[in-house]
Amino acid sequence: MSTRTLHALVLAALTAPAVVAAAAVPATLTHQGRLYDSAQVPVTGTVDVVFAIYDTAGATVPVWSELHHLTFDSGYYSAALGSIVAFPPGLFEIGRAHV
């Protein structure tokens, strides 16, 4: 086996896991936090919460949003964003054109 062939095989072996890892990126983002009411008391119970992503700071229309029915425990919550409405392709790409 030539050195060139060996280098090509090593390069292929090293880059193959990166391709598999890129394909396995989850389609959701976990968002966790704690919510307090206006009296600084942690929220409890179930609350409808809309999560949204905007393409600029002053935008009034989101490029993505979804509604979650969250159960708060002493103010703590967790939501799998993208589990109800899929994120648009390329939403998180650096330098992406505004939608």
N, C-alpha and C positions, 0 to 999 in steps of 0.2 A: 504494500500500500504506500502510495506516495505521500510526502509531507503535505502537499496541497489537499489531497483527499482527506487526510487525517484532520487538518484544520477545518475543513468544511463539515466533517462529522461532529467535531467538538462544538463548532458554532451552532450547528443544528440542535445538538443536545442541550446547549445552554439557553437557546432562545425558545425552544418548544414549551418549557414550563411557563414562560411569560405569556405565550399565546393562549395556553389553557387557562391561566389565571385571569387574563383579560376577558375571556369568554365567560368566566364564572363570577364576574362582578355582580353582586345582588342588585335587583331592580328597585329596592326600597332603601330608605334611610331611616334609622331609628332616632326619634327626637324625644328626649326626656327633659323634664323640668319640674318646677314647683310653682303653683299659682296661688296668689293671695287675693282676698277681696279688698275693697276700699278701706276696710277697718284693720287691714294687715292680719287677718285671720286666714289660715290655710283653707282652701276650698275643699269641700267634701261632697260626695254624691256624683251623679252623672250629669255631664254638661256637654252640649254640642259645641265643637270647636272647629272652625274653618282654618286650615293652614293654606298659605298662598305664597307663591314666588313671583316677584316682579322683575322686569328686566332693567328698570332704572329706578332711582330713588324717588322720583316724583310721579311715577306711573300710577294710574288709577285702575287699570285693568290688569289682572295677573296673567302671566303666561302659563301658569299651572295653579290649580287649587283642588282641595278635596275636603269633605266634611267627615269628621270623626265623632263618634259618640263615646266620650272618654269617661271612665270612672276615676275620680280623684280620691286618693287616700292620704289624708293630712296634707293635701295640696299637691302631692306627687302624682305624676302621670307619665305615660310612655305611649308613643304613637309610631306606627310603621308607615312613614310617609311614602306614597307611591303604591300602597297596597290596595287602594280603592280606585284611584285614577292614575294610570301609568304616566311617568314623566315623558315629555316629548323627546324624541331622539335629539341628541346634541345639546340638551338643556344646560349641562354642566361643562361643556367644552370651553376651554380658554379661547378668547377671541371670537366667540360665536357671534354671528350677526343677530341683531335684535329681532325678535319674533314679531 
